[in-house]
Amino acid sequence: MATNSREVDLGNIWLFSACSRTQLRTIRKAVEEITVPPGRVLCEEGTVGREFFFIIEGTAVVRRAGRKIATLGPGQYFGELALLDRRPRSATVTSASEMVLLVLEQRRFNGLLDAMPGLSHKLLVAMAGRLRQADAKAYP
C-alpha cells in the first residue's frame, strides 16, 4: 500500500480538478510517497512516460534539448500527460535538491479508471478545460 502521510489537495492539479472529493481520496490512496536525493533523473526527454510526479518538498530542474527551461518546486507537478498518452517525455527533469514526491504510476492510474468508470468523464472535462485555456492563449 502507498504511503500517504501528507495531506495534499490533488484537486488543485488540472488533471483531477473535476473529480469529486470521494474520487480524490481514492486517487490519493493510489499514489506513493518517495524521497529522492539531489541529482536523480526523474524523467528523461525522449523516453516513454509511465508516471506522474507531484512535488511536496524540494526543487527540480527541467531541461529540453539540454537547455534549462524551468525550475519546479513544492505544489508543482510534471508527467501528468504520460498517464493519458504514454508518449515520449518532452523534457528531462532532475532533482536539484533532496525531494519528497508523490508518484502515480501508469498501472495504478489504469486501475483507478477501471474501478471508477465515472473518472474517465471527469478527466475528459478537465482536459477540455485545459485545451480551452491553451486555445485562448494561442488565439487571444
Secondary structure, 3 states (H helix, E strand, C coil): CCCCCCCCCHHHCHHHCCCCHHHHHHHHHHCEEEEECCCCEEECCCCECCEEEEEEECCEEEEECCEEEEEECCCCEECHHHHHHCCECCCEEEECCCEEEEEEEHHHHHHHHHHCHHHHHHHHHHHHHHHHHHHHHHCC
